[in-house]
Amino acid sequence: MKSKVQQFVRKNIQALAPYSSARDEYSGKEGIFLDANENPFGVYNRYPDPYQPALKEKLAQIKNTSADQIFIGNGSDEAIDLAFRIFCEPGQDKALTFVPTYGMYEVSANINDVELIKLPLNEEFQIDRNLLQPFFSDKNLKLIFICSPNNPTGNLFRTDDIEFILKNFNGIVLIDEAYIDFCDQPSFIQKINEYPNLIVIQTLSKAWGLAGIRLGIGYMNQEILSYFNRVKAPYNISTVNQQTALDILSREDYQQKVKDILDEKEQLIQNLSDVKGILTIYPSDANFLLVEVENADELYEKLIARKIIIRNRNSVIKNCVRISVGTSGENQQLLNALKEFNND
Ligand SMILES: *Cc1c(COP(=O)(O)O)cnc(C)c1O
């Protein structure tokens, strides 16, 4: 009898004999290591630990979960790509997401030759269950991506809609919580044991301010994790990145950074709402604002000329731009520029 998860795993992945690294075959820390063709001289001469146990312990402690339910990737984009490679047969299986959303699901789908079904969000940028439900019977649909809070719309999806999908979809549900630390909604990490088909991904790139070290995290049950570990590159997180992340997670507290950003966000919302030509500031559960303006293309170019770079989302939501919350000085310069444009 196959487990629930196993039925969704590609046959070649179920049968895969993973690469057995030197550090898989002997994982002790002490000894004379003549097994990995490493250079005996130097500082970074040794391969990193393939499973990053110290960093996982730290993350488990911070997130109140268990280290043996954690995957660490070279950015969360690695986890997204692995999900396609583990669960979707190229040229045959499908994935689904709700648009507009984060562009990597589509890029990763295309790379893996997997069709991505894109269902439009409703007027409130929420999931439309009626549009979704017919797809539950598609046997080739293996994976649903839910980005909550969603990029670029900035809002959380309703918890009961997400739970509806977790309960009714016979496949893997990946919830991308890159922005979860900016809102007061609890993470779905706590539901990993309740839903065997759930993967939650988070990242150190946003609330922790560590986009430069490329560290994404997947929270999942041990069965799904075993497939991630089989398919990932053996030494996917460098020693430098593991150490840097562990250092910063041990020393710093992201709560203060988040609080500062949220204070700035409130200020920015207030100030922007006084600016002529700002038509809508959508509610945001993240560290950015989706803003409707009169002419997004024109505004984008005018700001670029001032070396102020925002994200033009006109191609996905008409006349909308996405503005990341910056420092108070940066936000002020943006506001000054917008006001000057109005006086021109
Ligand atoms: C920024 C972002 C990420 C982060 O990706 P990393 O590869 O971890 O830097 C993931 N998902 C969404 C929706 C994002 O906006």
The ligand as an SDF file (V2000), in Angstrom:
LIG
                    3D

 15 15  0  0  0  0  0  0  0  0999 V2000
   10.9820   37.2120   -2.3440 C   0  0  0  0  0  0  0  0  0  0  0  0
   10.1620   35.9840   -2.4840 C   0  0  0  0  0  0  0  0  0  0  0  0
   10.6990   34.7350   -2.2400 C   0  0  0  0  0  0  0  0  0  0  0  0
   12.1200   34.5980   -1.8010 C   0  0  0  0  0  0  0  0  0  0  0  0
   12.8600   33.8120   -2.6010 O   0  0  0  0  0  0  0  0  0  0  0  0
   14.3540   33.4610   -2.1400 P   0  0  0  0  0  0  0  0  0  0  0  0
   14.7860   32.5910   -3.2530 O   0  0  0  0  0  0  0  0  0  0  0  0
   14.2630   32.7480   -0.8280 O   0  0  0  0  0  0  0  0  0  0  0  0
   15.1020   34.7440   -2.0140 O   0  0  0  0  0  0  0  0  0  0  0  0
    9.9000   33.6160   -2.3170 C   0  0  0  0  0  0  0  0  0  0  0  0
    8.6020   33.7270   -2.6330 N   0  0  0  0  0  0  0  0  0  0  0  0
    8.0450   34.9260   -2.8700 C   0  0  0  0  0  0  0  0  0  0  0  0
    6.6030   35.0110   -3.1600 C   0  0  0  0  0  0  0  0  0  0  0  0
    8.8060   36.0850   -2.8200 C   0  0  0  0  0  0  0  0  0  0  0  0
    8.2390   37.2620   -3.0870 O   0  0  0  0  0  0  0  0  0  0  0  0
  1  2  1  0
  2  3  1  0
  2 14  2  0
  3  4  1  0
  3 10  2  0
  4  5  1  0
  5  6  1  0
  6  7  2  0
  6  8  1  0
  6  9  1  0
 10 11  1  0
 11 12  2  0
 12 13  1  0
 12 14  1  0
 14 15  1  0
M  END
$$$$
